[in-house]
Amino acid sequence: MSIQYNFDELVDRSHTHSVKWDIVPPNAAKDTLPMWIADMDFPCAQPILDALHKRVDNRIFGYSNYHSDEIKQTVTDWFQRRFEWTIHKEEMVFSPGVVPAIAFLLHILTEPGDGVVIQQPVYYPFADKIENSGRRVVNNPLCYKDGAYTMDYDDLDRKLADPSVKGMILCSPHNPVGRVWTAAELKQVVAIAQKYDKWIISDEIHCDLIRRGFTHQPVLKLCPEYRQRIIVCTAPSKTFNLAGLQMSNIVIPNEAYRARWWDITMNEFSIASANPFGITAMMAAYTQGEAWLDQVNAYLDENVAFMRQYLQQHLPKAHMVEPQGTYLVWVDLRAYCSDAKKLEQLMLEEAGVYFDEGYIFGEAGAGFERFNIACPRRILQQCLERMTKVLQSLIID
């Protein structure tokens, strides 16, 4: 019989060197609630904790070998079981995170000055890594119509047709707007990339966190005919709340790309060994963590329903973009405050709520807030109550 987890439990994370809880802007109100960075306030699955305790009892934490058949079989079995996606073990490489992987891949796939397509509003480290490496951000903005987001394929075609644009970073599921792209949508993206022989880096880190009624489609499974130009970034970190253990699995089918990966990560930057706790936690998660994950997804579905009802009742002019995946909820608050900087100030200084502000995901995100709802419901309720108290007097006629 599987363990029944209590996600209503409040775990005190203060003074644990938590980025989420211990780093607060200096102008924030006292006791500000952190709803920003994407980690969960839920304890990890018990099998993960048991495996880590056992690993500690071994008492030695030396260099660890990621490239063992057992480790890679554990990862490939997970994706086969959950998505019917067959990953060849030799195509997997280690990265301490998906963002570092994207930084490495930009050096492998591009030269300074090259253009890289992203679809804003999108996870802001994409633009940071492109710009900080001397490459150019080429925006293929998502279309926001009737409260929902779709892709602009005509614009994507124009952007990828440019010879100076070398490829695109795809966010699937999409952070922050919560879209779980359909098979038809993903196939159309791949068809355009294939038309111009452009590569795709697909960030699928949120693939296991899907709302009821939706299904994640691994792009490499959908489009095996273009596998030599697709790289997929995966990790157990978001799924099982293991971000601090710095464990990601990057799938690179192209042998030449993998050779360059080794040159850069190992020979240049000495990224060779995975954290022994990261390996232990990942293996426990992928072999014994499904019951916990299923319960987390059900709890997140309930948090979404609670938030939807609360906003409809108390902030009816706010629009919650219906999340299909991730534990991040994207909310349009422009009817209450059209000045993004003022909205940020109000939330931090008066409401005492710390969000990832919409404008950091691109200009189209100004006036939106990204809520991290992977928290006990009473924390989510407190956040909504604080926000409502401030915003109810700010309606724009």
HELIX and SHEET records of a PDB file:
HELIX    1   1 VAL A   19  ASP A   22  1                                   4    
HELIX    2   2 GLN A   46  ASN A   58  1                                  13    
HELIX    3   3 ASP A   69  PHE A   83  1                                  15    
HELIX    4   4 LYS A   89  GLU A   91  5                                   3    
HELIX    5   5 VAL A   98  LEU A  109  1                                  12    
HELIX    6   6 PRO A  125  ASN A  132  1                                   8    
HELIX    7   7 TYR A  153  ALA A  161  1                                   9    
HELIX    8   8 ALA A  183  LYS A  195  1                                  13    
HELIX    9   9 VAL A  219  LEU A  222  1                                   4    
HELIX   10  10 PRO A  224  ARG A  229  5                                   6    
HELIX   11  11 SER A  237  PHE A  240  1                                   4    
HELIX   12  12 ALA A  243  LEU A  245  5                                   3    
HELIX   13  13 GLU A  255  TRP A  262  1                                   8    
HELIX   14  14 ASP A  263  GLU A  268  3                                   6    
HELIX   15  15 PRO A  276  GLN A  288  1                                  13    
HELIX   16  16 GLU A  290  HIS A  314  1                                  25    
HELIX   17  17 ALA A  340  GLN A  345  1                                   6    
HELIX   18  18 LEU A  346  ALA A  351  3                                   6    
HELIX   19  19 GLY A  358  PHE A  361  5                                   4    
HELIX   20  20 GLU A  363  GLY A  365  5                                   3    
HELIX   21  21 ARG A  377  LEU A  391  1                                  15    
SHEET    1   A 2 LEU A  33  PRO A  34  0                                        
SHEET    2   A 2 VAL A 353  TYR A 354  1                                        
SHEET    1   B 7 MET A  92  SER A  95  0                                        
SHEET    2   B 7 SER A 248  VAL A 251 -1                                        
SHEET    3   B 7 ILE A 230  THR A 234 -1                                        
SHEET    4   B 7 TRP A 199  ASP A 203  1                                        
SHEET    5   B 7 VAL A 165  CYS A 171  1                                        
SHEET    6   B 7 GLY A 115  ILE A 118  1                                        
SHEET    7   B 7 ARG A 136  ASN A 139  1                                        
SHEET    1   C 2 CYS A 143  LYS A 145  0                                        
SHEET    2   C 2 ALA A 148  THR A 150 -1                                        
SHEET    1   D 4 HIS A 319  VAL A 321  0                                        
SHEET    2   D 4 LEU A 328  ASP A 332 -1                                        
SHEET    3   D 4 PHE A 368  ASN A 372 -1                                        
SHEET    4   D 4 ASP A 356  GLU A 357 -1                                        
END                                                                             
